[in-house]
Amino acid sequence: MKRLFVVMMTALFLSGCGVAARESGYYEHNTLYKNWEHLKFSMCGYNKVDQKEAMLSKEQGWWGLTVERSDK
């Protein structure tokens, strides 16, 4: 009985993760990082952001589209 409960809870958890990933737009992209510079920045360069990284981010579109919030 405990095993069935654990299996059912795991199945529910994984289906919830799949729905969350689909709603976030994760599956619309073929990669997680835009390019190698974005990967390098995300893995080890985010602690000391300088003007070079800010310009690369803006020019190469690392963070996607800017969306205005309507709750302001």
mmCIF file of the N, C-alpha and C atoms, coordinates in Angstrom:
data_MODEL
# 
_entry.id   MODEL 
# 
loop_
_atom_site.group_PDB 
_atom_site.id 
_atom_site.type_symbol 
_atom_site.label_atom_id 
_atom_site.label_alt_id 
_atom_site.label_comp_id 
_atom_site.label_asym_id 
_atom_site.label_entity_id 
_atom_site.label_seq_id 
_atom_site.pdbx_PDB_ins_code 
_atom_site.Cartn_x 
_atom_site.Cartn_y 
_atom_site.Cartn_z 
_atom_site.occupancy 
_atom_site.B_iso_or_equiv 
_atom_site.pdbx_formal_charge 
_atom_site.auth_seq_id 
_atom_site.auth_comp_id 
_atom_site.auth_asym_id 
_atom_site.auth_atom_id 
_atom_site.pdbx_PDB_model_num 
ATOM 1   N N  . MET A 1 1  ? 0.821  -1.191 0.000   1.00 0.00 ? 1  MET A N  1 
ATOM 2   C CA . MET A 1 1  ? 0.000  0.000  0.000   1.00 0.00 ? 1  MET A CA 1 
ATOM 3   C C  . MET A 1 1  ? 0.869  1.261  0.000   1.00 0.00 ? 1  MET A C  1 
ATOM 4   N N  . LYS A 1 2  ? 1.917  1.245  0.800   1.00 0.00 ? 2  LYS A N  1 
ATOM 5   C CA . LYS A 1 2  ? 2.810  2.399  0.842   1.00 0.00 ? 2  LYS A CA 1 
ATOM 6   C C  . LYS A 1 2  ? 3.503  2.600  -0.502  1.00 0.00 ? 2  LYS A C  1 
ATOM 7   N N  . ARG A 1 3  ? 3.876  1.499  -1.139  1.00 0.00 ? 3  ARG A N  1 
ATOM 8   C CA . ARG A 1 3  ? 4.557  1.575  -2.427  1.00 0.00 ? 3  ARG A CA 1 
ATOM 9   C C  . ARG A 1 3  ? 3.637  2.197  -3.477  1.00 0.00 ? 3  ARG A C  1 
ATOM 10  N N  . LEU A 1 4  ? 2.362  1.812  -3.490  1.00 0.00 ? 4  LEU A N  1 
ATOM 11  C CA . LEU A 1 4  ? 1.398  2.379  -4.428  1.00 0.00 ? 4  LEU A CA 1 
ATOM 12  C C  . LEU A 1 4  ? 1.248  3.881  -4.201  1.00 0.00 ? 4  LEU A C  1 
ATOM 13  N N  . PHE A 1 5  ? 1.193  4.284  -2.940  1.00 0.00 ? 5  PHE A N  1 
ATOM 14  C CA . PHE A 1 5  ? 1.087  5.701  -2.612  1.00 0.00 ? 5  PHE A CA 1 
ATOM 15  C C  . PHE A 1 5  ? 2.310  6.470  -3.127  1.00 0.00 ? 5  PHE A C  1 
ATOM 16  N N  . VAL A 1 6  ? 3.488  5.934  -2.922  1.00 0.00 ? 6  VAL A N  1 
ATOM 17  C CA . VAL A 1 6  ? 4.718  6.585  -3.374  1.00 0.00 ? 6  VAL A CA 1 
ATOM 18  C C  . VAL A 1 6  ? 4.746  6.675  -4.903  1.00 0.00 ? 6  VAL A C  1 
ATOM 19  N N  . VAL A 1 7  ? 4.348  5.616  -5.572  1.00 0.00 ? 7  VAL A N  1 
ATOM 20  C CA . VAL A 1 7  ? 4.321  5.626  -7.038  1.00 0.00 ? 7  VAL A CA 1 
ATOM 21  C C  . VAL A 1 7  ? 3.322  6.657  -7.547  1.00 0.00 ? 7  VAL A C  1 
ATOM 22  N N  . MET A 1 8  ? 2.161  6.726  -6.945  1.00 0.00 ? 8  MET A N  1 
ATOM 23  C CA . MET A 1 8  ? 1.151  7.702  -7.376  1.00 0.00 ? 8  MET A CA 1 
ATOM 24  C C  . MET A 1 8  ? 1.610  9.135  -7.117  1.00 0.00 ? 8  MET A C  1 
ATOM 25  N N  . MET A 1 9  ? 2.226  9.385  -5.978  1.00 0.00 ? 9  MET A N  1 
ATOM 26  C CA . MET A 1 9  ? 2.716  10.732 -5.673  1.00 0.00 ? 9  MET A CA 1 
ATOM 27  C C  . MET A 1 9  ? 3.836  11.133 -6.633  1.00 0.00 ? 9  MET A C  1 
ATOM 28  N N  . THR A 1 10 ? 4.713  10.200 -6.967  1.00 0.00 ? 10 THR A N  1 
ATOM 29  C CA . THR A 1 10 ? 5.783  10.471 -7.916  1.00 0.00 ? 10 THR A CA 1 
ATOM 30  C C  . THR A 1 10 ? 5.209  10.792 -9.289  1.00 0.00 ? 10 THR A C  1 
ATOM 31  N N  . ALA A 1 11 ? 4.207  10.031 -9.725  1.00 0.00 ? 11 ALA A N  1 
ATOM 32  C CA . ALA A 1 11 ? 3.572  10.283 -11.017 1.00 0.00 ? 11 ALA A CA 1 
ATOM 33  C C  . ALA A 1 11 ? 2.911  11.663 -11.045 1.00 0.00 ? 11 ALA A C  1 
ATOM 34  N N  . LEU A 1 12 ? 2.228  12.030 -9.984  1.00 0.00 ? 12 LEU A N  1 
ATOM 35  C CA . LEU A 1 12 ? 1.606  13.357 -9.913  1.00 0.00 ? 12 LEU A CA 1 
ATOM 36  C C  . LEU A 1 12 ? 2.652  14.467 -9.935  1.00 0.00 ? 12 LEU A C  1 
ATOM 37  N N  . PHE A 1 13 ? 3.722  14.264 -9.202  1.00 0.00 ? 13 PHE A N  1 
ATOM 38  C CA . PHE A 1 13 ? 4.797  15.267 -9.165  1.00 0.00 ? 13 PHE A CA 1 
ATOM 39  C C  . PHE A 1 13 ? 5.408  15.464 -10.551 1.00 0.00 ? 13 PHE A C  1 
ATOM 40  N N  . LEU A 1 14 ? 5.722  14.369 -11.225 1.00 0.00 ? 14 LEU A N  1 
ATOM 41  C CA . LEU A 1 14 ? 6.338  14.469 -12.552 1.00 0.00 ? 14 LEU A CA 1 
ATOM 42  C C  . LEU A 1 14 ? 5.389  15.074 -13.581 1.00 0.00 ? 14 LEU A C  1 
ATOM 43  N N  . SER A 1 15 ? 4.106  14.758 -13.505 1.00 0.00 ? 15 SER A N  1 
ATOM 44  C CA . SER A 1 15 ? 3.166  15.367 -14.443 1.00 0.00 ? 15 SER A CA 1 
ATOM 45  C C  . SER A 1 15 ? 3.040  16.864 -14.172 1.00 0.00 ? 15 SER A C  1 
ATOM 46  N N  . GLY A 1 16 ? 3.102  17.257 -12.914 1.00 0.00 ? 16 GLY A N  1 
ATOM 47  C CA . GLY A 1 16 ? 3.079  18.685 -12.584 1.00 0.00 ? 16 GLY A CA 1 
ATOM 48  C C  . GLY A 1 16 ? 4.301  19.407 -13.102 1.00 0.00 ? 16 GLY A C  1 
ATOM 49  N N  . CYS A 1 17 ? 5.460  18.764 -13.047 1.00 0.00 ? 17 CYS A N  1 
ATOM 50  C CA . CYS A 1 17 ? 6.682  19.365 -13.586 1.00 0.00 ? 17 CYS A CA 1 
ATOM 51  C C  . CYS A 1 17 ? 6.577  19.538 -15.098 1.00 0.00 ? 17 CYS A C  1 
ATOM 52  N N  . GLY A 1 18 ? 5.988  18.555 -15.770 1.00 0.00 ? 18 GLY A N  1 
ATOM 53  C CA . GLY A 1 18 ? 5.809  18.645 -17.218 1.00 0.00 ? 18 GLY A CA 1 
ATOM 54  C C  . GLY A 1 18 ? 4.891  19.781 -17.609 1.00 0.00 ? 18 GLY A C  1 
ATOM 55  N N  . VAL A 1 19 ? 3.815  19.959 -16.876 1.00 0.00 ? 19 VAL A N  1 
ATOM 56  C CA . VAL A 1 19 ? 2.884  21.057 -17.150 1.00 0.00 ? 19 VAL A CA 1 
ATOM 57  C C  . VAL A 1 19 ? 3.565  22.396 -16.903 1.00 0.00 ? 19 VAL A C  1 
ATOM 58  N N  . ALA A 1 20 ? 4.321  22.500 -15.827 1.00 0.00 ? 20 ALA A N  1 
ATOM 59  C CA . ALA A 1 20 ? 5.016  23.756 -15.525 1.00 0.00 ? 20 ALA A CA 1 
ATOM 60  C C  . ALA A 1 20 ? 6.036  24.090 -16.608 1.00 0.00 ? 20 ALA A C  1 
ATOM 61  N N  . ALA A 1 21 ? 6.750  23.095 -17.102 1.00 0.00 ? 21 ALA A N  1 
ATOM 62  C CA . ALA A 1 21 ? 7.729  23.334 -18.158 1.00 0.00 ? 21 ALA A CA 1 
ATOM 63  C C  . ALA A 1 21 ? 7.034  23.760 -19.448 1.00 0.00 ? 21 ALA A C  1 
ATOM 64  N N  . ARG A 1 22 ? 5.905  23.152 -19.750 1.00 0.00 ? 22 ARG A N  1 
ATOM 65  C CA . ARG A 1 22 ? 5.175  23.514 -20.971 1.00 0.00 ? 22 ARG A CA 1 
ATOM 66  C C  . ARG A 1 22 ? 4.645  24.945 -20.869 1.00 0.00 ? 22 ARG A C  1 
ATOM 67  N N  . GLU A 1 23 ? 4.099  25.316 -19.731 1.00 0.00 ? 23 GLU A N  1 
ATOM 68  C CA . GLU A 1 23 ? 3.554  26.661 -19.542 1.00 0.00 ? 23 GLU A CA 1 
ATOM 69  C C  . GLU A 1 23 ? 4.640  27.729 -19.564 1.00 0.00 ? 23 GLU A C  1 
ATOM 70  N N  . SER A 1 24 ? 5.841  27.389 -19.153 1.00 0.00 ? 24 SER A N  1 
ATOM 71  C CA . SER A 1 24 ? 6.917  28.380 -19.110 1.00 0.00 ? 24 SER A CA 1 
ATOM 72  C C  . SER A 1 24 ? 7.530  28.649 -20.476 1.00 0.00 ? 24 SER A C  1 
ATOM 73  N N  . GLY A 1 25 ? 7.224  27.809 -21.470 1.00 0.00 ? 25 GLY A N  1 
ATOM 74  C CA . GLY A 1 25 ? 7.797  27.979 -22.795 1.00 0.00 ? 25 GLY A CA 1 
ATOM 75  C C  . GLY A 1 25 ? 9.131  27.290 -22.972 1.00 0.00 ? 25 GLY A C  1 
ATOM 76  N N  . TYR A 1 26 ? 9.514  26.452 -22.023 1.00 0.00 ? 26 TYR A N  1 
ATOM 77  C CA . TYR A 1 26 ? 10.808 25.775 -22.077 1.00 0.00 ? 26 TYR A CA 1 
ATOM 78  C C  . TYR A 1 26 ? 10.945 24.904 -23.317 1.00 0.00 ? 26 TYR A C  1 
ATOM 79  N N  . TYR A 1 27 ? 9.888  24.222 -23.731 1.00 0.00 ? 27 TYR A N  1 
ATOM 80  C CA . TYR A 1 27 ? 9.957  23.303 -24.863 1.00 0.00 ? 27 TYR A CA 1 
ATOM 81  C C  . TYR A 1 27 ? 10.010 24.023 -26.211 1.00 0.00 ? 27 TYR A C  1 
ATOM 82  N N  . GLU A 1 28 ? 9.795  25.334 -26.239 1.00 0.00 ? 28 GLU A N  1 
ATOM 83  C CA . GLU A 1 28 ? 9.827  26.093 -27.491 1.00 0.00 ? 28 GLU A CA 1 
ATOM 84  C C  . GLU A 1 28 ? 11.252 26.367 -27.959 1.00 0.00 ? 28 GLU A C  1 
ATOM 85  N N  . HIS A 1 29 ? 12.244 26.111 -27.135 1.00 0.00 ? 29 HIS A N  1 
ATOM 86  C CA . HIS A 1 29 ? 13.632 26.394 -27.472 1.00 0.00 ? 29 HIS A CA 1 
ATOM 87  C C  . HIS A 1 29 ? 14.384 25.088 -27.669 1.00 0.00 ? 29 HIS A C  1 
ATOM 88  N N  . ASN A 1 30 ? 15.375 25.116 -28.549 1.00 0.00 ? 30 ASN A N  1 
ATOM 89  C CA . ASN A 1 30 ? 16.153 23.903 -28.764 1.00 0.00 ? 30 ASN A CA 1 
ATOM 90  C C  . ASN A 1 30 ? 17.373 23.830 -27.856 1.00 0.00 ? 30 ASN A C  1 
ATOM 91  N N  . THR A 1 31 ? 17.696 24.903 -27.152 1.00 0.00 ? 31 THR A N  1 
ATOM 92  C CA . THR A 1 31 ? 18.818 24.903 -26.218 1.00 0.00 ? 31 THR A CA 1 
ATOM 93  C C  . THR A 1 31 ? 18.440 25.677 -24.962 1.00 0.00 ? 31 THR A C  1 
ATOM 94  N N  . LEU A 1 32 ? 19.172 25.434 -23.909 1.00 0.00 ? 32 LEU A N  1 
ATOM 95  C CA . LEU A 1 32 ? 18.941 26.157 -22.669 1.00 0.00 ? 32 LEU A CA 1 
ATOM 96  C C  . LEU A 1 32 ? 19.653 27.508 -22.692 1.00 0.00 ? 32 LEU A C  1 
ATOM 97  N N  . TYR A 1 33 ? 20.854 27.541 -23.262 1.00 0.00 ? 33 TYR A N  1 
ATOM 98  C CA . TYR A 1 33 ? 21.645 28.771 -23.328 1.00 0.00 ? 33 TYR A CA 1 
ATOM 99  C C  . TYR A 1 33 ? 21.686 29.280 -24.761 1.00 0.00 ? 33 TYR A C  1 
ATOM 100 N N  . LYS A 1 34 ? 21.727 30.588 -24.916 1.00 0.00 ? 34 LYS A N  1 
ATOM 101 C CA . LYS A 1 34 ? 21.714 31.199 -26.243 1.00 0.00 ? 34 LYS A CA 1 
ATOM 102 C C  . LYS A 1 34 ? 22.969 30.858 -27.038 1.00 0.00 ? 34 LYS A C  1 
ATOM 103 N N  . ASN A 1 35 ? 24.131 30.912 -26.388 1.00 0.00 ? 35 ASN A N  1 
ATOM 104 C CA . ASN A 1 35 ? 25.402 30.593 -27.046 1.00 0.00 ? 35 ASN A CA 1 
ATOM 105 C C  . ASN A 1 35 ? 26.444 30.288 -25.965 1.00 0.00 ? 35 ASN A C  1 
ATOM 106 N N  . TRP A 1 36 ? 27.696 30.098 -26.393 1.00 0.00 ? 36 TRP A N  1 
ATOM 107 C CA . TRP A 1 36 ? 28.749 29.721 -25.437 1.00 0.00 ? 36 TRP A CA 1 
ATOM 108 C C  . TRP A 1 36 ? 29.048 30.834 -24.442 1.00 0.00 ? 36 TRP A C  1 
ATOM 109 N N  . GLU A 1 37 ? 28.959 32.097 -24.866 1.00 0.00 ? 37 GLU A N  1 
ATOM 110 C CA . GLU A 1 37 ? 29.199 33.201 -23.931 1.00 0.00 ? 37 GLU A CA 1 
ATOM 111 C C  . GLU A 1 37 ? 28.132 33.220 -22.828 1.00 0.00 ? 37 GLU A C  1 
ATOM 112 N N  . HIS A 1 38 ? 26.895 32.944 -23.209 1.00 0.00 ? 38 HIS A N  1 
ATOM 113 C CA . HIS A 1 38 ? 25.812 32.904 -22.237 1.00 0.00 ? 38 HIS A CA 1 
ATOM 114 C C  . HIS A 1 38 ? 26.019 31.758 -21.245 1.00 0.00 ? 38 HIS A C  1 
ATOM 115 N N  . LEU A 1 39 ? 26.454 30.596 -21.734 1.00 0.00 ? 39 LEU A N  1 
ATOM 116 C CA . LEU A 1 39 ? 26.747 29.466 -20.858 1.00 0.00 ? 39 LEU A CA 1 
ATOM 117 C C  . LEU A 1 39 ? 27.871 29.810 -19.883 1.00 0.00 ? 39 LEU A C  1 
ATOM 118 N N  . LYS A 1 40 ? 28.945 30.398 -20.394 1.00 0.00 ? 40 LYS A N  1 
ATOM 119 C CA . LYS A 1 40 ? 30.081 30.757 -19.537 1.00 0.00 ? 40 LYS A CA 1 
ATOM 120 C C  . LYS A 1 40 ? 29.663 31.758 -18.463 1.00 0.00 ? 40 LYS A C  1 
ATOM 121 N N  . PHE A 1 41 ? 28.880 32.762 -18.852 1.00 0.00 ? 41 PHE A N  1 
ATOM 122 C CA . PHE A 1 41 ? 28.415 33.753 -17.893 1.00 0.00 ? 41 PHE A CA 1 
ATOM 123 C C  . PHE A 1 41 ? 27.521 33.112 -16.835 1.00 0.00 ? 41 PHE A C  1 
ATOM 124 N N  . SER A 1 42 ? 26.609 32.245 -17.260 1.00 0.00 ? 42 SER A N  1 
ATOM 125 C CA . SER A 1 42 ? 25.667 31.635 -16.324 1.00 0.00 ? 42 SER A CA 1 
ATOM 126 C C  . SER A 1 42 ? 26.348 30.683 -15.352 1.00 0.00 ? 42 SER A C  1 
ATOM 127 N N  . MET A 1 43 ? 27.411 30.029 -15.788 1.00 0.00 ? 43 MET A N  1 
ATOM 128 C CA . MET A 1 43 ? 28.086 29.067 -14.929 1.00 0.00 ? 43 MET A CA 1 
ATOM 129 C C  . MET A 1 43 ? 29.067 29.717 -13.947 1.00 0.00 ? 43 MET A C  1 
ATOM 130 N N  . CYS A 1 44 ? 29.771 30.763 -14.375 1.00 0.00 ? 44 CYS A N  1 
ATOM 131 C CA . CYS A 1 44 ? 30.799 31.284 -13.469 1.00 0.00 ? 44 CYS A CA 1 
ATOM 132 C C  . CYS A 1 44 ? 30.965 32.795 -13.493 1.00 0.00 ? 44 CYS A C  1 
ATOM 133 N N  . GLY A 1 45 ? 30.293 33.527 -14.357 1.00 0.00 ? 45 GLY A N  1 
ATOM 134 C CA . GLY A 1 45 ? 30.551 34.954 -14.450 1.00 0.00 ? 45 GLY A CA 1 
ATOM 135 C C  . GLY A 1 45 ? 29.506 35.847 -13.842 1.00 0.00 ? 45 GLY A C  1 
ATOM 136 N N  . TYR A 1 46 ? 28.446 35.292 -13.303 1.00 0.00 ? 46 TYR A N  1 
ATOM 137 C CA . TYR A 1 46 ? 27.341 36.115 -12.826 1.00 0.00 ? 46 TYR A CA 1 
ATOM 138 C C  . TYR A 1 46 ? 27.643 36.852 -11.524 1.00 0.00 ? 46 TYR A C  1 
ATOM 139 N N  . ASN A 1 47 ? 28.707 36.489 -10.832 1.00 0.00 ? 47 ASN A N  1 
ATOM 140 C CA . ASN A 1 47 ? 29.033 37.155 -9.568  1.00 0.00 ? 47 ASN A CA 1 
ATOM 141 C C  . ASN A 1 47 ? 29.624 38.545 -9.779  1.00 0.00 ? 47 ASN A C  1 
ATOM 142 N N  . LYS A 1 48 ? 30.353 38.725 -10.860 1.00 0.00 ? 48 LYS A N  1 
ATOM 143 C CA . LYS A 1 48 ? 30.994 40.013 -11.143 1.00 0.00 ? 48 LYS A CA 1 
ATOM 144 C C  . LYS A 1 48 ? 30.571 40.478 -12.533 1.00 0.00 ? 48 LYS A C  1 
ATOM 145 N N  . VAL A 1 49 ? 29.423 41.111 -12.624 1.00 0.00 ? 49 VAL A N  1 
ATOM 146 C CA . VAL A 1 49 ? 28.918 41.575 -13.912 1.00 0.00 ? 49 VAL A CA 1 
ATOM 147 C C  . VAL A 1 49 ? 29.563 42.917 -14.229 1.00 0.00 ? 49 VAL A C  1 
ATOM 148 N N  . ASP A 1 50 ? 30.151 43.008 -15.411 1.00 0.00 ? 50 ASP A N  1 
ATOM 149 C CA . ASP A 1 50 ? 30.700 44.287 -15.838 1.00 0.00 ? 50 ASP A CA 1 
ATOM 150 C C  . ASP A 1 50 ? 30.002 44.714 -17.126 1.00 0.00 ? 50 ASP A C  1 
ATOM 151 N N  . GLN A 1 51 ? 30.436 45.819 -17.676 1.00 0.00 ? 51 GLN A N  1 
ATOM 152 C CA . GLN A 1 51 ? 29.793 46.393 -18.854 1.00 0.00 ? 51 GLN A CA 1 
ATOM 153 C C  . GLN A 1 51 ? 29.870 45.460 -20.065 1.00 0.00 ? 51 GLN A C  1 
ATOM 154 N N  . LYS A 1 52 ? 30.938 44.675 -20.175 1.00 0.00 ? 52 LYS A N  1 
ATOM 155 C CA . LYS A 1 52 ? 31.086 43.742 -21.298 1.00 0.00 ? 52 LYS A CA 1 
ATOM 156 C C  . LYS A 1 52 ? 29.959 42.710 -21.307 1.00 0.00 ? 52 LYS A C  1 
ATOM 157 N N  . GLU A 1 53 ? 29.688 42.106 -20.160 1.00 0.00 ? 53 GLU A N  1 
ATOM 158 C CA . GLU A 1 53 ? 28.619 41.119 -20.081 1.00 0.00 ? 53 GLU A CA 1 
ATOM 159 C C  . GLU A 1 53 ? 27.250 41.752 -20.308 1.00 0.00 ? 53 GLU A C  1 
ATOM 160 N N  . ALA A 1 54 ? 27.055 42.950 -19.805 1.00 0.00 ? 54 ALA A N  1 
ATOM 161 C CA . ALA A 1 54 ? 25.775 43.632 -20.018 1.00 0.00 ? 54 ALA A CA 1 
ATOM 162 C C  . ALA A 1 54 ? 25.537 43.890 -21.505 1.00 0.00 ? 54 ALA A C  1 
ATOM 163 N N  . MET A 1 55 ? 26.581 44.308 -22.205 1.00 0.00 ? 55 MET A N  1 
ATOM 164 C CA . MET A 1 55 ? 26.444 44.554 -23.648 1.00 0.00 ? 55 MET A CA 1 
ATOM 165 C C  . MET A 1 55 ? 26.221 43.251 -24.410 1.00 0.00 ? 55 MET A C  1 
ATOM 166 N N  . LEU A 1 56 ? 26.975 42.196 -24.078 1.00 0.00 ? 56 LEU A N  1 
ATOM 167 C CA . LEU A 1 56 ? 26.774 40.907 -24.738 1.00 0.00 ? 56 LEU A CA 1 
ATOM 168 C C  . LEU A 1 56 ? 25.351 40.408 -24.522 1.00 0.00 ? 56 LEU A C  1 
ATOM 169 N N  . SER A 1 57 ? 24.868 40.541 -23.306 1.00 0.00 ? 57 SER A N  1 
ATOM 170 C CA . SER A 1 57 ? 23.511 40.097 -22.994 1.00 0.00 ? 57 SER A CA 1 
ATOM 171 C C  . SER A 1 57 ? 22.482 40.820 -23.845 1.00 0.00 ? 57 SER A C  1 
ATOM 172 N N  . LYS A 1 58 ? 22.633 42.105 -23.948 1.00 0.00 ? 58 LYS A N  1 
ATOM 173 C CA . LYS A 1 58 ? 21.667 42.895 -24.711 1.00 0.00 ? 58 LYS A CA 1 
ATOM 174 C C  . LYS A 1 58 ? 21.775 42.621 -26.210 1.00 0.00 ? 58 LYS A C  1 
ATOM 175 N N  . GLU A 1 59 ? 22.994 42.566 -26.738 1.00 0.00 ? 59 GLU A N  1 
ATOM 176 C CA . GLU A 1 59 ? 23.194 42.363 -28.168 1.00 0.00 ? 59 GLU A CA 1 
ATOM 177 C C  . GLU A 1 59 ? 22.743 40.972 -28.621 1.00 0.00 ? 59 GLU A C  1 
ATOM 178 N N  . GLN A 1 60 ? 23.011 39.962 -27.806 1.00 0.00 ? 60 GLN A N  1 
ATOM 179 C CA . GLN A 1 60 ? 22.729 38.590 -28.211 1.00 0.00 ? 60 GLN A CA 1 
ATOM 180 C C  . GLN A 1 60 ? 21.386 38.070 -27.707 1.00 0.00 ? 60 GLN A C  1 
ATOM 181 N N  . GLY A 1 61 ? 20.675 38.848 -26.931 1.00 0.00 ? 61 GLY A N  1 
ATOM 182 C CA . GLY A 1 61 ? 19.346 38.451 -26.469 1.00 0.00 ? 61 GLY A CA 1 
ATOM 183 C C  . GLY A 1 61 ? 19.345 37.245 -25.550 1.00 0.00 ? 61 GLY A C  1 
ATOM 184 N N  . TRP A 1 62 ? 20.208 37.243 -24.547 1.00 0.00 ? 62 TRP A N  1 
ATOM 185 C CA . TRP A 1 62 ? 20.330 36.102 -23.636 1.00 0.00 ? 62 TRP A CA 1 
ATOM 186 C C  . TRP A 1 62 ? 19.045 35.846 -22.858 1.00 0.00 ? 62 TRP A C  1 
ATOM 187 N N  . TRP A 1 63 ? 18.361 36.882 -22.448 1.00 0.00 ? 63 TRP A N  1 
ATOM 188 C CA . TRP A 1 63 ? 17.272 36.718 -21.481 1.00 0.00 ? 63 TRP A CA 1 
ATOM 189 C C  . TRP A 1 63 ? 15.897 36.808 -22.113 1.00 0.00 ? 63 TRP A C  1 
ATOM 190 N N  . GLY A 1 64 ? 15.801 36.721 -23.413 1.00 0.00 ? 64 GLY A N  1 
ATOM 191 C CA . GLY A 1 64 ? 14.482 36.689 -24.057 1.00 0.00 ? 64 GLY A CA 1 
ATOM 192 C C  . GLY A 1 64 ? 13.868 38.058 -24.194 1.00 0.00 ? 64 GLY A C  1 
ATOM 193 N N  . LEU A 1 65 ? 12.550 38.069 -24.356 1.00 0.00 ? 65 LEU A N  1 
ATOM 194 C CA . LEU A 1 65 ? 11.813 39.303 -24.578 1.00 0.00 ? 65 LEU A CA 1 
ATOM 195 C C  . LEU A 1 65 ? 11.442 39.954 -23.261 1.00 0.00 ? 65 LEU A C  1 
ATOM 196 N N  . THR A 1 66 ? 11.430 41.266 -23.253 1.00 0.00 ? 66 THR A N  1 
ATOM 197 C CA . THR A 1 66 ? 10.975 42.011 -22.091 1.00 0.00 ? 66 THR A CA 1 
ATOM 198 C C  . THR A 1 66 ? 9.462  42.060 -22.115 1.00 0.00 ? 66 THR A C  1 
ATOM 199 N N  . VAL A 1 67 ? 8.843  41.692 -21.013 1.00 0.00 ? 67 VAL A N  1 
ATOM 200 C CA . VAL A 1 67 ? 7.392  41.695 -20.915 1.00 0.00 ? 67 VAL A CA 1 
ATOM 201 C C  . VAL A 1 67 ? 6.994  42.687 -19.850 1.00 0.00 ? 67 VAL A C  1 
ATOM 202 N N  . GLU A 1 68 ? 6.145  43.629 -20.212 1.00 0.00 ? 68 GLU A N  1 
ATOM 203 C CA . GLU A 1 68 ? 5.665  44.625 -19.262 1.00 0.00 ? 68 GLU A CA 1 
ATOM 204 C C  . GLU A 1 68 ? 4.603  44.004 -18.362 1.00 0.00 ? 68 GLU A C  1 
ATOM 205 N N  . ARG A 1 69 ? 4.692  44.293 -17.078 1.00 0.00 ? 69 ARG A N  1 
ATOM 206 C CA . ARG A 1 69 ? 3.703  43.793 -16.125 1.00 0.00 ? 69 ARG A CA 1 
ATOM 207 C C  . ARG A 1 69 ? 2.488  44.695 -16.139 1.00 0.00 ? 69 ARG A C  1 
ATOM 208 N N  . SER A 1 70 ? 1.318  44.108 -16.031 1.00 0.00 ? 70 SER A N  1 
ATOM 209 C CA . SER A 1 70 ? 0.083  44.893 -16.060 1.00 0.00 ? 70 SER A CA 1 
ATOM 210 C C  . SER A 1 70 ? -0.444 45.233 -14.671 1.00 0.00 ? 70 SER A C  1 
ATOM 211 N N  . ASP A 1 71 ? 0.193  44.734 -13.631 1.00 0.00 ? 71 ASP A N  1 
ATOM 212 C CA . ASP A 1 71 ? -0.303 44.958 -12.276 1.00 0.00 ? 71 ASP A CA 1 
ATOM 213 C C  . ASP A 1 71 ? 0.304  46.184 -11.600 1.00 0.00 ? 71 ASP A C  1 
ATOM 214 N N  . LYS A 1 72 ? 0.956  47.026 -12.348 1.00 0.00 ? 72 LYS A N  1 
ATOM 215 C CA . LYS A 1 72 ? 1.586  48.217 -11.764 1.00 0.00 ? 72 LYS A CA 1 
ATOM 216 C C  . LYS A 1 72 ? 0.556  49.282 -11.487 1.00 0.00 ? 72 LYS A C  1 
# 
